[in-house]
């Protein structure tokens, strides 16, 4: 092969460097909270390999990004705090006053108000992420866990595992204004992209309630049946809805499957076998892949959404719980 003329060599090297930088910039990264290792695993979604493991607070569970993806908020449940990680260097830059045993949380569209479910206190704590001030503490049901904010920022929803309710909090006043009774032990709540429908999973009840936001009443209730698996093991936890309104994915806990649901007809299309005790899920940017955290098997399953097929299992830490993917 002939050598490049000297005048072209710097230009070629520059183009190669730019291409490499562009590839690195576009590479997606998954963050996984491992509640029994007190760590965060980092997965490169190009190679589907763990690239780093970071030590954090005790029993990390819920994790979410700031809206600009510059920070990761971490519910360090046994440390009774929400840690703030700077994603440029993975340093912990703040500890927010979360209340006791924070498990899940949701960030308001204003990128400041963080609504935190405090399981041991039967409270939702509202914290300003910039001033670190506690803005409100709202009494809800016993053992609150799930949290979600409506796309328009009007509603903050919390689920209480023992009271079996979805609690409706007006974010303008931070007052509890209504409750929707669902089945036993609700764990997670998720708005659709439009914000007119909410999906709430009930772990022990074995159901998912679809709630109309305007009336705050249940419009549909989903049940699940998997051949060869006892109904008691079918325990819905995490819920993810595709932006196009086509699919709902339901993590079924110790059933070790994810249910694929037609989000318009509410019919179950398929059940995908993943790892043991599947907890939570997240899409990558174009929603071509869905990652699941599998607590007991200590791994992450990668689902090809178009093919509706699990394409890889990635070993992480002990009892992976939360997952978030950064574009």
Secondary structure as GFF3:
##gff-version 3
##sequence-region A 1 327
A	DSSP	alpha_helix	6	26	.	.	.	ID=ss1
A	DSSP	beta_strand	29	34	.	.	.	ID=ss2
A	DSSP	beta_strand	39	44	.	.	.	ID=ss3
A	DSSP	beta_strand	49	55	.	.	.	ID=ss4
A	DSSP	beta_strand	60	65	.	.	.	ID=ss5
A	DSSP	beta_strand	71	76	.	.	.	ID=ss6
A	DSSP	three_ten_helix	77	79	.	.	.	ID=ss7
A	DSSP	beta_strand	81	86	.	.	.	ID=ss8
A	DSSP	beta_strand	91	96	.	.	.	ID=ss9
A	DSSP	beta_strand	102	107	.	.	.	ID=ss10
A	DSSP	beta_strand	113	118	.	.	.	ID=ss11
A	DSSP	beta_strand	123	128	.	.	.	ID=ss12
A	DSSP	beta_strand	134	139	.	.	.	ID=ss13
A	DSSP	beta_strand	144	149	.	.	.	ID=ss14
A	DSSP	beta_strand	155	160	.	.	.	ID=ss15
A	DSSP	beta_strand	165	170	.	.	.	ID=ss16
A	DSSP	beta_strand	175	181	.	.	.	ID=ss17
A	DSSP	beta_strand	186	191	.	.	.	ID=ss18
A	DSSP	beta_strand	197	202	.	.	.	ID=ss19
A	DSSP	beta_strand	207	212	.	.	.	ID=ss20
A	DSSP	beta_strand	217	223	.	.	.	ID=ss21
A	DSSP	three_ten_helix	231	233	.	.	.	ID=ss22
A	DSSP	beta_strand	239	241	.	.	.	ID=ss23
A	DSSP	beta_strand	247	251	.	.	.	ID=ss24
A	DSSP	beta_strand	257	262	.	.	.	ID=ss25
A	DSSP	beta_strand	268	273	.	.	.	ID=ss26
A	DSSP	beta_strand	278	283	.	.	.	ID=ss27
A	DSSP	beta_strand	289	294	.	.	.	ID=ss28
A	DSSP	beta_strand	299	304	.	.	.	ID=ss29
A	DSSP	beta_strand	309	315	.	.	.	ID=ss30
A	DSSP	beta_strand	320	326	.	.	.	ID=ss31
###
